[in-house]
Amino acid sequence: MRIASIVLNNFRNYDQLSLDFSPGLNVLYGENAQGKTNLLEAIYFLATGRSHRTARDQDLVREGSNRMSAKATIARRTGDLQVELSLGAESRKQLKINGVPERKITRLVGRLAAVLFSPDDLDLVKGPPSGRRRFLDIELSQISENYLHHLVNYTRILGQRNTLLKAEPVDQSLLAVYDEQLLEAGAQLIHRRAEAILRLAPIAASFHATLADGKEELAIEYQSQGAEPGQCPGVPEIQERLWSLLQQRKRDEIRRQVTLVGPHRDDIAFTINGRDARLFASQGQQRTTVLALKLAELRFMGEELGESPILLLDDVASELDPNRRNYLLNAVQEEIQTFISCTDLEDLATRSWPPDHRIFRIKSGSVEADARRLG
């Protein structure tokens, strides 16, 4: 898949912007705080329906404006389409596909898929479990409308159940209803996450071994209350296991006024040569692990979708040493449309690029095409 063009209105620091992209490499360069990441964020927003930098959609509306929109023309093997997301300063997102309004944002799934590698991703290994769960949720939500449906339902039910647990006394009959709904959605999430990790793990391990010259072995496991590590049980089995845990911990949940059982408590474990990477990995090992994971994500999503997602690389040159940076750039194949932001074009002059790549200079929210070529 490819983004042929993008049109932005009042998105972050962009007043109005219209760009055509290369089907291969697109380089966004300029000084910091000029709008490079904002442009990548707009592409990511069109792919996922959310920002990777803020939980508040309204933060995307340009200061002083009351409405923003982002529209892309996407080239797919099945044919071209247009996707548009708009948002008011005090209103919810609105989606149009080929100019036709869609009632549900979930209809965005599968239209455009993106893998993002940003400096914040380096916290995946040693950061909190919520970041690792978010990584899985965003990946799976882009390739499965069914997963996104269950994720939205689970989040809603979890909030309602937590509110009920704070009531005095707790309505046991209503709690039982929430328990049933929680089990149904939660088991679906755990099953799909466990399945994804089983497929991602060997791919990431292969990339990691190459980066580490065969001296290190990476292992990845999904840690869940509903499944043993390294296993992917069926949904009924996960439901039964979660139900048993809910009964065991119900008194504790009521006392603590929070739900203690479910996929919102799960995690991903990384080990390098059998040692917990969260505790023992060096900074270099963390970078290698995240890089391997992102490349594995790119391949996994491509297999699921039948065509490669686009790749967004936000300022990776400043975060990766030359060896890891060169490995990443060499792993980018011609059939993968890639967007790279950087402050210095010399960081990318380490390999030969196809002649159709495009360079854009970004300054203060304005974008100009640059006639220079890499390599």
N, C-alpha and C positions, 0 to 999 in steps of 0.2 A: 504494500500500500504506500501511497505517496500523498503529501500535501502539495497540490499544484499551486495554490495561492491562498492568501489570508487577507482579511479586511478587519481592521480594528477601529472602533469608535469609542473614545473616552475610556480606554482600558489602561489602568495605572497612569503612567506619564505620557501615554500616547493619545493625542487629540484625534487625529485621523491617520490611518496608515493602510496602504495597500501594497502587497508584495507578491511577486511570483518567485517560486523557488526552483532550484535544481532538483531533479529526481535522485541525485546522489548526495554529494556533500554540500552543506551550506554553513559558512563560517560567519559568525557574528562577533566582530571585534570592536574594541573601544576601551576607554578608561572605565574604571569602576563607577557604579551608580549612574549610568547613562541610559539604561533600559535594556541591556542584553538579556538579563534574567527575566525581565518583564515579558519579553517576546517569547522566550521559552515557556514561561508560565502560561501565556495565552494558548500556545499549542497544547500544552498539557491539560489545560482547562477544557479545551474542545475534545480531548480524548477521554478524559475521566469525569468531567462534570464538576471538578473541584480543583482548588489550588493546592500546590505542594508546599506553600509557604504560610498560609493562613487558614484558619477554620471559618473565618467570617467572609462570606461571599462579597459583602458590601465593600470590603477593603479593595476590591478590584475596580471599583468605580472611580474614575479620575476625580481628583479633588476639585470641587467647584461644579461638578456635573451631577445630574440626578439619574442618569441612565448610561449604561455601557452595553456594547455588543461585540461579539467576536464571531466571525464567519470564515469557514474554510471550504475550498473546493478540493475534494479528495478523490484521487484516482485509485480505484480498486480493480482487481481482476474481473469482478462481476459487473463493472461499469462505474462511471463517475457519479458522485453525489455531492450535495452541499449540506453542511451542518452549521447551524447558527445557534448560539446561546446568547441570551440577553438578560439583563438584570437591572432593576431599579434600585435606587439607594435605600428604599424601604419596602421592596417587594421581592418575591421569590424568583428563582431562575425560570426562564421560558426557553423551550427547545423547539426549533424548527428543522425539519429534514426535507430537503428539496422544496423549501418554502411553505411546507405544510406544518402547522402547529401540532405538537405532540403533547398529550396530557401528562405523560410520565417521563421523567428524566431517564428512567431505566431503558427507554428506547434508544438511548445513545450507545448502549453496549454493542461492541462489534463494528461500529461505523469507522472509528479511528482508534488505533491502539498505539500506545507509546511506552517505552522504557526510559526512565529518567535516571541519570547518575549525577548527583549534585554533592557538594561538600557535606551537606547534612547526612548523607547516607553513610558516612564513615562512622556514625554513631550506632549503626545497626548491630555491630558485634557487642559492644560494651554498654550501649544505651539501655533504656528501660524496655521491658517486654512489649509495651504498647506499640513501640516503633516497629518491632518485628511482626507483630500481628497486623499492623497497618500495611506493611510491605506486602504480605500475603493477600490481604483483603483487596487492595488496589489492583494487584496483578489478576486475581481471579474474577473480580468484578468487571474487568475489561473484556474478558473472554466468555463470560457466562452470565446471561441475564437471570438465570435461575439462581445462581449464587448471590447476585446482588439483591434479588427479591428476598431471599432468606436472611441476608445480612441486614437489610432495612427492617424487616419484621423483628428480627432478634433484638436489634438496638431499641426499637420501640417497646417491645415486651419487657426487656431488661429494665428500662427506665420506669415503666409502670409498676413492675414488681418491687423495685427498690423503694418507690414512693409508698407502696402498700406496707412494706416492712417497717417503715417509720411511723405507721399509725399505731395508736393504742386504744383498744386492743387490735391485733391483726385479724382481719376477716379471713378465717381459715378456708371457707368455701371459695372465696375469690382467689385466694392464694393457690388453691388446687387447680383452678382454671388457668392461671398464669403458668403454673408448673408444667402443665400439659403443652401449652403453646411454646414455652421456653425449650422443652425437650425436642419438640418437632423441628423448630428452626435451628436450634443449637447443634443437634446431631448432624444435620445436613452440612453445616459449616465445618464441623470437625472432620467429617468424612472427606470432603473435598480438599480441605487443607492438608490432611495427612496424605492423600493421594498425590497432591501436587509436590510435596516435599520428597516423597519417594522417587518422583521423576526428576526433580531438580537436583537432588543430592549427588548422583553420579556424574551429571554434566558439570556441576560446579567443581567437584573433586578433580575431574580431568583438567579443567582450565587451571585450577590451583596448582596441580602437580607440575604443569608446564611452567607456570610463573615461578615456582619455587625450585626449578631444576630437579624435580623428582625427590627432593630432600624432605618434603613435608607431605603429610596426608591429611586432607580435610574431610571431616565427616559432619553431616547435618542431620538432625533429628527433630521431629515435631513432638513437643512435650504437651500432652493433653490429659485432662481428667477422664476423657472418654475413650482413650485408646492407648495401648502400650507403645513405647517408642519403637519405631521401625515397622509398625503394623498399620494397616488400613482396614479396620473392621467395617462391616455393613452398618447401615443407618439403624436398623432395629437393635443391633447389639450395643451401639453407642447410646441409644435412648435408654436401654435397660440399665446400663452402667451409670448414666447420669441420674436416672430416677433413684437408684439405690443411694447415691451420694447425697441427693437432695433430702432424702428421708433421714440420713445420718446427721446432716448438718443443719437441719431446719431450726432447732432450738438455738444453735449458735448464730444463725442468720438473723433470727428475730432479736436476739440479744444485741448483735452488732449492727442491725438495721441495714444490711447490705447483702446482695446475692453473692454467694461464695462458690457456686458451682456453675460451670458453663465455659464455652470457648473464649469468653472475655478474660479468663484466667490463664489461658494457654501461652506457650512460648516456643521459640525455636532455639535449639542448642547447637553451638558450633564447637567442635573439638579439632585440635591440630596435633597430630601424633598422639592422640589419646588424652590430651590435656584440655581442660575447659578454656576455650579462647576468651571467654568473658573475664576470666581471672588471670590468665597467664600470657595472652597474646601481646606481642610487641606492637608498636604503632605500625611498623611495616607489615607485620602479619595481618593486622586488622585490614589494612588497605588491600592486601592481596585477596583476603577472604571476600570482602565486599565486591571487588572487581570481578572475581570468579562468579559470585552470586548473580551479579547483574548480567554478565554474559550468558549465564545459564538461563536467566529469566527471558532474555532476548530469544534464545533458541526454543525454549519451552512454549512461549506465546506464539512463535512462528509456526510450530508444529500444530498447536491447537487451532489456530486461525486459518491455516493453509497458505498464509503469506506473511512475510516478515513485518513486525510493527516498526514504527519509526523510532530512532534513537536520539535522545536529547542528552547532551553532555555539557553540563553547566560548570565552567571554570575548573575542569579536571586537571588542566595543565599545572595549576598552582598547587594541587593537592597530591599529585602522583609524581614520583621520581621518574627520570627519563626512561628507565627500563620498563616500568609498569605502563607509563603513558604510551610508549611505542608499541607494547603488546596490545593495548586496547585499540590503538589506531589501526594496527595491522589486522586485528580481528574484525574490523568493520568491513564488510563485504559490499561490493557494488550494488547488490540488490536491496541493501538496507539504506533508506534515506536517513541521513544523519545531520543533526544540527549541533554545532560546537560553538560555545562562547569562549572568548579568550581576550586577553589584553595585549598579547604580542603574537603576531603571525609566525614568528620564528619557532614558536613552540610546535607548530604543525608541519614545519618544513623538514621532516625526518623521513619522509617516504614520498613516492610518486603517487599523485592523485589523478583520477580521470579528468580529462580536459574540460568536462562540462560542469565542474564545481563552480559555486558562486560565493563571492565574498561581499559582506555587507558591513559598512562602517556605521556605527551607532554613536550618536552624540546628542545628549539632552532631548531624548525622545524623538529624534529624527533619524531616518535611515537612508543611506546612500549606497548604491552599488559601487563596488571598487573593481577596477579593471585588472588589478594584479592577479597573478596566478601562483599557486603553491607548487613547489617542487621544480 
